[in-house]
Amino acid sequence: MDILGTLIPVSLFLGGIGLAAFVWSLKSKQYDDPQGDANRILNKDWDDHPKP
C-alpha cells in the first residue's frame, strides 16, 4: 500500500501536465480552422495517387 503514496501524486501530476497542454493548445488557436481541414481533405493536390 506504500506504492499508492507515490502513484497517486505521480498520476495527478501527469494528468495536470496533459490538462495544461490541452489548455495551451486551445489558447494558441490550434482548433480554429475546421472548415479549412475539411476542404483540404477533398483537394486533389493531396491525393494519394501519383500524378500522370
Secondary structure, DSSP 4 states (H G I P E B T S, - for coil): -TTHHHHHHHHHHHHHHHHHHHHHHHHTTTTS-HHHHHHHHH-GGG-SSPP-
